[in-house]
C-alpha cells in the first residue's frame, strides 16, 4: 500500500478536492484579501497617527473610496463583470491632493494608480459640488491588454482622470471619466478632517 504524504496529496486526487497550490484561484483571492486588509489597516493607522500628531492641518481631509463597477462606452466580451476599486486620498486645505487606488481593471488585472491633483469648488455659495483633476502613474496593464491605456510601457503608463463630485457631510459621490473607455462612480467617506 502506498503511503500518502501531505505534499503528494495536493493535486493528486487524494485528500481535499480543492486545489490550494500557490497559484490557484482560492489562494490568489486569499492573497488579495490579505493585501487589502493590510492596506486598510495601514491607511487607518497612518491617518489616526497623523491626526494625533497634528500632521493634518486645519481643513485637511483623509478620505477612503470604493467603486463597485465601471461603465464602458464600448463593451467588449473580454471585459470582466466587476471592475472594482478601493483607494485612499489626502486633500490639504489648499485643495491639493495625493492618493492611491488599487483596482481590478476591465480585463481582470490587478492595478494601481498613484496620483496627485487638485479639487475646485463650483462656488463659495454651494461648496458641496466640486471638480477634480488627478494625474499620476498607472501600474498593471500588461499583455495582452497593454494597449488598453495610451503610452503604456511594461505595465507603466501615465494617467489623467477628470471627475465631478458632490460632498455631503463626510460622504461623497464622484463620477470619474476614464478617457474614452468609460466612467466609474466612486463613493467616499472622510475618515479624518
Buried (B, 14 or more C-beta within 10 A) or exposed (E): EEEEEEEEEBBEEEEEEEEEEEEBEEBEEEEEEEEEEEBEEEBBEBBEEBBEEEEBEEEBBBBBBBBEBBEBEEEEEEBBEEBBBBBBBBBBEEBEBBBBBBBBBBBEBEBBBEBEBBBEBEEEEEEEEBEBBBBBEBBBBBEEBBEBBEEBEEBBBEBBBBBBBBBEEEEBBBBBBBEEBBEBBBBBEBBBB
